[in-house]
Amino acid sequence: MTSKNSFFKLMKEDLRQQLWCIVLSCIVFLLPLPIYVGMMLSNDHGVFDITRELAGTMGRENFWLIMVTVFGALICAVSGFGYLFSKKKVDFFHSLPVKRERLFAVRYLNGVLIYLVPYLVMLLINVVIIAVNGKMKTVIWTELLDGLVVHLLGFLVLYTVFILCVTMVGNIVVFFAVSGWMLSITLVALLLYTWFEEQFFDTYSFMGDAFAERIYSLRFLCPGYFYFVEVFETRGDTLLWQQLLYVIVLIVIALVVYRIRPSEGAGKAIAFPVL
């Protein structure tokens, strides 16, 4: 029985169940950006240097990659752990001779692979297209690797937070409500803070970097803002290390919550009565 339920066999079986998610990930990564890069190069007549534009296409500020990372984290979390919303599926999976820690690890890693593998393949295709056209330069490599690290860490933060939300609630409607609150709490706090200043200080001015600095200072309040601050503010390696440590802490918390989550929580608004 143990051999039949080995780690990699469990991963393979879980990936089969998430085939639709794999297909979707391949579509959003492998179609738009390679086609866009190919069109840029085909329209290049040597009048302008497109090196910087090519670098930005695969860097941290690419809007398409940001959207794919945010919504990809949401979809992968629901696809991998959404069975917790169904009583029948919970009874089935929790009756398997597999420890919850192993089941969590299998589904967590598969979610990361569903995001990361198509991302890497997309980068490889783009590199080949650019190199064949003789446009591959150091700045493109730098932006490519920088974007990969930033987006991957951002995905891990958001993905783990969404998993934590899934394990705490019992149905999809409450999940979206809790997830929305988790992503908006920092913005709400900042808007309230700004509104209070406008009301009570006659010398208040919205001009300056105060708003951006407060987003940075409140990054721990909302995990998603680690990603957004790193994308738009470029705070450097220190923030990346903080983000990596934050991911580890969040994974431990999510695993603990997943282990103690009562099976009877499926279908309820909140899985834990104490909440």
N, C-alpha and C positions, 0 to 999 in steps of 0.2 A: 504493500500500500504506500509505503514511504517513497519507493522508487517511482511509482506512477504519479506522485504528487511532488516531484522535484521542482525546484525553483524555476528552471528554464522551461519546463513543460507547462507549468502554471502560467508563465509569461506568454508562451505561444498560444495557449488556449484563450487567455484573456484578450490578446490581440485579435484573435478571430472574432470575438464578440464585439470588438470595437472597430470592425472593418470600415464601417461608414465614416468613422472619425479619421481613420488613416487616409481614406480617399479624399475627404474634405481638406485635410492638411496638405496633401500633395497638390491639390488643385490650387489652393490659395498661395502656395509657395512657388510651385514650378511653372505656373502659367503667366501671371502678370509681370513679374520683375524680369525674367529672361527675355520676354517679348519686348518689354520696354527698353531694356539695354540694347537689344538688337536693333530696334527702331532708331534709338539715339545714334548708334554707330553708322547705320545706313544713311542717315540724314546729315552726317558730318562731312562737310566739304572743306575742312581745314581752315575755315574763316575764324572760328573761335576754338579755344582750347577746352575740350570737354572733359578733361581729366578730373577737375574738381566736381563736376556734375556727376560723373560716373562714381566717384568716391562717395558722394553724398547719397547716391541711390542705395548703397549697401551699408551706410553708416547708421549711427544712432538716431538721427533726426528724420529718417525716412518714415513718413506718415503711415504708409501701408504696413510696414513692419510693426509699428507701434500698435495699430489696430489689430493686426493678426496676433500679436503677443497678448494683448488684453483679452480679446474674445477667445483666443485659443486656450488661454489658461482657464477661462470660465467653462468652455465646452469640454475640455479634457477632464476637469474636475467632476462635472456632472456625468460625463460618459463613464468614467472609471468608478465613481463612488455613488452614482445615482440609484443604485440598487437598494441603498439604505432607505429609500422612500417607499419601497414595496415590501409588504409583510411576507409575501410568498418568496421573493428573491432573497430576503434576509434569512428566512428559515432555511432556504436551500444552501446558500453560501456558508452560513455559520454552522451547518450540519456536516460540512466537509471535514475530513480529518487533517485540517491545516490550521496552524496557529494564526491568530489574528495578526500578529506581527508580520508573518510571512505574507499573508494576504494583502496587508497594507503595503508592504514593500513592492510586491509584484505590480499592484495597480498604480502605485505612485511612479515607479520607474517606467512603466509602459506609457503613462501620460507624458513624461519627459521625452521619451523616445519618439512619440507621435509628433511632438513639436520639433525636436532637435534634428532628427534624421532628414526630413524634407528640407529644413533650413540649410543644413550642410550641403545637401545635393544641389540646392538652388545656388548657393555660393560657388560651388565647383563649376556649375554650368556657366555662370556669369564670368568667372575667371577665364574659362576656356574661350568664351565668345570675345572677351576683351583682349586676351593674349593673341588670338588669331588675327585680330585687327591691328595688332601692334600698339595698343594703347595701355598696356599694363605697366604701371609705375609704382614706386614705393608708397606714395600717398594713398593709392587705392588699397594696397595691402594693409596699411595702417588703419584706415577707416573701416575696412572690412572686418578685421579682427576686433577692433574697438566696438563696433556695432554688435558683433556676435556676443561678446562678453556682457555688454550692457543689457541687450535684449534677453539673453538667457537668464541672467540674474533677476531681471524684472519678471520674467515668466515664472521663475521658481518662487518668488515672493508671492505673486498674485495667485498662482496655482495652489500653493500651500494654504493661503488664506481662504480660498474658495473651498478647498477640501475641509478645512476646519469648520466652515459654515455648513457644509453638507452634513457633517457628523453631529452638529449641534441641533439641527432642526429635523423635522419629520416629513416635510413635503416640499414640493418644488416652489410653491407660491411664497411660503415663508423664507425659503432659501434666497430667492431674488430680493426680497425685502431686506433681509439681514446683510446680504452681499452689497446691496446698494448703500446701506448705512455704513458699512465698513469702508467703502470707497469714498464716501462723501463727508465723513465726520470731520476731517481736517478742514475741508472747504467751508463747512458750516461754522466751525469754530473761528476761522479766519474772517468770514463775513460778519459774524457777530462782533468780533473784536474790533473790526474796522468801523462798524456801525456805531458801537459805543464811543469810539474816539471821535467820530463826526458829531455825535450828540453832545459830548461833554467838554470838548476842547475847541475853543474858537480858533486856535492857531493850527489846527490839523490840516495837513495837506497829503493827498494821495500820491503825489509825485515822489520819486525816489525808489530805493531798493528795499524799503521796509517790508512790503508785501512778500517779495521773493524770499527775504531772510526769514520771515515767519513761517513760510511753507517749509523751508529747510529745517528750522528749529522744531517744528511739529511733525517731522517725518516719522517718528516712532508712534505717533498717535494713529496714523493710518498707514499700513504697510505699503499700499500701492504708491504712495508719494515718494518712497525711496526710488522707485523706477522713474517717475515723472521728473523728479528733481535732477536725477542723474542724466536724463535725456536732454533736458532743456537748460540746465544750469552748468553742467560739466564741472562737477566739484572735485574730480580727481580720484586717485586710488584709495584715499582714506574712506570715502563713502562706499566704494565697491567692497572693501573689506568689512565695513559695518553691515552692508547689505548681505554679504555671505554669512556672517555670524548670525544675523537676524533670520536668515533662511533656516539655519541649523536649529535655532531655538524654536521656530515655528513648526518645523518637522517633528521635533520631540513633543511639543504640545499637541499637535494633531494626532500623533500616534497614541499618546496617553488617552486623549478623548475618544479615539476610535476603539481602543481596547475596553474602556469602561462603558461604552455606549450600550444601553439596554436594547435588546432586540425588539422589545415592545414599543420602542419609540417610533417605529416606522408608521407613517400615516398621520401621526400627531403633529401639532404645530411646532412644539419644542420636544426634543427627544429626552431631555433631562428635566424631570419634575421640579428640581431645585431651582431651575432657571425661570 
